[in-house]
Amino acid sequence: MRRAPAIIVVTLLLVFTGNANGAATHGMSLFGDLKYGPDFKHFDYVNPDAPKGGTMRYSALGTFDTLNPFVIKGIPAAGISGIFDTLTVRSEDEPSSEYGLVAEKIESAPDKLSVLYTLRKEARFHDGTPMTPEDVVWTFETLRAKGQPMYRSYYGDVIKAEKEGERGVRFSFKSADNRELPQIIGEMPVLSKAYWSGRDFAGTTLDPPLGSGPYKIEALDPGRSITYRLVADYWAADLPVNKGRHNVDVIRYDYYRDATIALEAFKAGQYDVRQENVSKNWATGYDGPALRAGLIKKEAIPHQRPSGMQGFAYNLRRPLFQDPRVREALAYAFDFEWSNKDLFYGAYTRTRSYFDNSELAATGVPQGEELRILEKFRGQIPDEVFTTEYDPPKYDGSGNIRDGLRAALKLLKEAGWTFKGEKLVNDETGQPFEFEIILVQPEFERVVLPFKKNLERMGIDARVRTIDAAQYEKRMQTFDFDMAVVSFAASESPGNELRDYFGSQAADEPGSQNLLGIKSKVIDELVEELIKAPDRASLVAHTRALDRVLQYGYYVIPHYHVSAFRVAYWDKFRRPASSPKYAVGLDTWWVDAQAAKSVEAKKGEVTK
């Protein structure tokens, strides 16, 4: 529900493969072994012979008002990142591995205090001008100075970037401890210094910017649609990292007012592919002539990605939510078991960790290295961290939550709240317990309204307000909310992004991802130690320790997750036999020209 960097930008801890003595490599990996050697031809999850051509149409919600996705101002157009190339590209079927795209070679200094990226000679922008080290240095310095707050968090341990030789750029680091920094740098897009000279990088723009990636903007209807076309002479089309990808000639995004309208438009054939995140829609919403005729296909594609955390998020900047007993109490009003049975068709698993569906999730009680990490914080964190596995309140699915409400009211009484009449009021001020929950998706009201009703039984007035996307984006950027539904993405190897999610400094930076407003010296230290973890075992232990402290901070009321991508599409697309483990891989799909003709011929019959 937020801009792409909230759910797309993830970073990974790494060690370099084969470059302990400073040898240049074609990629980098956490585990010391890259799946693909220096002479690899393509990723295993693509079809290298996939035909090119055709159109793939998507939907987007709300509106957009800028084509600059790198700054805090404005709402970027959907798909805009596809026009920019990055130094490296991620492998989607192995954890924590990336391979050179704009960068031909990657060389870490023996002391790990710097990394040298050597650019490919053939790398160029869409206007034919070459990508140069000066462009890379300018991009880095500009993103850190004028870009979204996350760039300052991500690049905080980089001292400088400077040209080295004819095609090299060296990034120097404050210390050798932050071992994921080279990969963070690798994820950086390369922007044209010449193009942006004389333009306001920090502002919004609807002028198509100069890109370098596989697509460029072909047509634009501000706020309503954007169309991208495959670059005919794309410089990197035949590189191993791109072989079998970017198979569709035209990609178009049409904007809809809300998700309900968007679903009906899909069923009417107004666009082609849809990832579904509403279980009711998945169970019953696609039924119709097109589905029954086999023109629409539904697939649940399993994945191995950590679930991340979605939940009702408290804004700790509000005095109302600063007492953890209050935050813990309100969680008893969310009856997941009833919701899963009556609203979600039993489709979901309750989320209890910020890293569920992975080995990073804290379970049981801390032991071994994790216990050692937490011991120095004893007395600064709840005792339950050491003695009790965190678990959200559970019910039997009947809707009877009286025992939970009693437990909640006991916590609220301890926190200084008492029933007067039918309202819960503060013992000292007489202030009634009331707050607002803001939403951007109307279909989420069916999840929130039962939660609101249960809060009312506790004497709490929770007002639910659904607002338009632009207003929602602005309010989230400025932290102008009491409670909202928030998602925190998780990678297989978390690191520097956690500063932006949970760091004290980010809490005061408008546009940061610390929507919760967490300011905790313990969490700050845990994040910094995690970033410096020397190996995978240490990373896992540090992540579990952080997870446990976040769990017992009661910063969110956890929701639920599913371990598959739910994709519906009109049956004119084909995909490789092997799917990537960590992504849906839509950029590896292609259009079957014959099937497309057949679908179009039959579409009119079933959508009348």
Buried (B, 14 or more C-beta within 10 A) or exposed (E): BBBEBBBEBBBBBBBBBBBEEEEBBBBBBBBEEBBBEEEBEBBBBBBEEBEEEBBBBBBBBBBBBBBBBBBBBBBBBBBBBBBBBBBBBBBBBBBBBBBBBBBBBBBBBEEBBBBBBBBBEEBBBBEEBBBBBEBBBBBBBBBBEBBBBBBBBBBBBBEEBBBBEEBBBBBEBEEBBBBBBBBBBBBBBBBBBBBBEEEEBBEBBBEBBBBBBBBBBBEBEEBEBBBBBBBEEBBBBEBBBBBBBBBBBBBBBBBBEBBBEBBEBBBBBBBBBBBBBBBBBBBEBBEBBBBEBEBBBEEBBEBEBBBBBBBBBBBBBBEBBEBBBBBBBBBBBBBBBBBBBBBBEEBBBBBBBBBBBBEBBBBEBBEEBBBEBBEEBEEEBBEEBBEEEBEBBEBEBEBEBEEBBEBBBEBBBEBBBEEEEEBBBBEEEEEBBBBEBBBBBEBBBBBBEBBBEBBBBBBBBBEBEBBEBBEBBEBBBEBEBBBBBBBBBBBBBBBBBBBBBBBBBBBEBEBBBBBBBBBBEBBBBBBBBBBBBEEBEBBBBBBBBBBBBBBBBBBBBBBBBBBEBBBBBBBBBBBBEBBBBBBBBBBBBBBBEEBBEBBEEBBEEBBE
